[in-house]
Amino acid sequence: MVPVLRNVHGFHISVACRAKATVVSVVPVFVMKRRTFSFSETLRPRRDSDGAELLANWNQQHDSADFIEPLESAMSHVLIPAITGRKCNQLERDVSSLPARFGGLGLGNSLIEAPREYKTSVGTTAPLAEQIKAQQHHLPEDSTVKSSKQTSQHKKDEDVKERVKSVYERAPLKTKRALDMATEKGSSRHNELRDLEAELLGIVCKDVEIEPQLQDTTGEQLNSGSNMAKDARLDIHARGF
């Protein structure tokens, strides 16, 4: 077992070194992309659709908080001001980092979330890691993996609740009311979001149509979840960029 454990620990060390080197080399590129994206925001505001994906790529790296600080700086001082049209204070940054269901933009702060995401990743993969160290050739029991995921999700939910509570304790009455309205049931109705998206698409597209009528099928094999009803409609049809 000793050689196996050494190999496992050596693997972890090499992965950590490689991850740190990767973060150091790639973060400046991401910062540049954020700045370029922010410039386009000043010309044509839209939602940062890839912000969550960008942050998720690096939140699970071990001991990388110091290396992703330039990314957070670009988010706070370049991207968000480009969206809002003014400088962003700490409270506004915290609000923007909240999930959309709590009135935020989902632009997470990696400096805060990276340690938590790393612990979550370690906890979720712990059963598999133990099997690898024990040189077992079968996967962990589904119940064990499910339990780890549930524990991690519970901790994540509790963390979000604490962040929301912290924002409410510091926010002025006007901000609290705005957050309350954003989190009310039905505050973001499908039709309203559809119409807003169509309006924004109309800025850059020549032909935007809401709920266009679909052509009848002529024997095509569609997915099992396809809506085959006569009144089926697309939400939006846009062309002519």
Secondary structure, 3 states (H helix, E strand, C coil): CHHHHHHHHHHHHHHHHHHHHHHHHHHHHHHHHHHHHHHHHHHCCCCCCCHHHHHHHHCCCCCCCCCCHHHHHHHHHHHHHHHHCCCCCHHHHHHHCCCHHHCCCCCCCHHHHHHHHHHHHHHHHHHHHHHHHCCCCCCCCHHHHHHHHHHHHHHHHHHHHHHHHHHHHHCCHHHHHHHHHHHCCCCCCHHHHHHHHHHHHHHHCCEEEECCECCCCCCCCCCCCCCCCCCCECCEEEECC
